[in-house]
Amino acid sequence: MSKKNVSESTENNVTETKKAPKFTVEKLGAHALELFGVSQSTYAGATHNLDGEYTVEEMKDHIDKWLKKEVK
């Protein structure tokens, strides 16, 4: 095993152990426009009945999926 492979695997382990911080739905909603580019009302609709804590990336994915849902 070369040194390059060892350092690459070490970098991967460091990345995996450093997890993104999680925030409450309310805390993320307070910054909806800056974080997700959506209004407060859009954020409220997308997160209706959600609770718990999410990373910014998880919430962004959730909002994007909600925005792409077909209206029935």
C-alpha positions in Angstrom: 0.0 0.0 0.0 1.5 3.3 -1.0 1.5 6.4 1.3 -0.9 8.2 -1.1 -3.6 5.5 -0.5 -3.1 5.6 3.2 -3.6 9.4 3.3 -6.6 9.2 1.1 -8.3 6.7 3.4 -7.4 8.8 6.4 -9.0 11.8 4.7 -12.2 9.8 4.0 -12.4 8.7 7.7 -12.0 12.3 8.9 -14.8 13.4 6.6 -17.1 10.6 7.8 -16.5 11.4 11.4 -17.1 15.1 10.9 -20.9 15.2 10.5 -22.8 18.3 9.6 -24.7 19.9 12.5 -28.4 19.4 12.8 -30.9 22.1 13.5 -34.6 22.2 14.4 -37.2 22.8 11.7 -38.0 26.2 13.3 -34.3 27.3 13.4 -33.8 26.4 9.8 -37.1 28.2 8.9 -35.9 31.4 10.4 -33.2 31.5 7.7 -35.2 29.9 4.8 -34.5 32.6 2.3 -30.7 32.6 2.9 -30.3 28.8 3.2 -32.8 27.5 0.7 -33.9 30.4 -1.5 -37.5 30.0 -0.6 -40.1 32.3 1.2 -41.3 31.6 4.7 -44.7 30.5 3.3 -43.0 28.0 0.9 -40.9 26.7 3.7 -43.9 26.3 6.0 -45.7 24.3 3.3 -42.7 22.1 2.6 -42.1 21.3 6.3 -45.8 20.9 7.4 -45.9 18.1 10.0 -42.1 17.7 10.1 -40.4 17.8 13.4 -37.0 16.8 14.7 -33.6 18.0 13.6 -32.1 18.1 10.1 -28.9 19.2 8.4 -29.1 22.0 5.9 -28.4 19.6 3.1 -31.2 17.2 4.3 -33.7 20.0 4.5 -32.6 21.4 1.1 -33.3 18.0 -0.5 -36.6 17.7 1.3 -37.7 21.2 0.0 -36.5 20.5 -3.5 -38.5 17.2 -3.6 -41.6 19.0 -2.2 -41.3 21.7 -4.8 -41.2 19.1 -7.6 -44.3 17.2 -6.4 -47.2 17.2 -8.9 -50.3 19.1 -7.8 -53.3 16.9 -7.6 
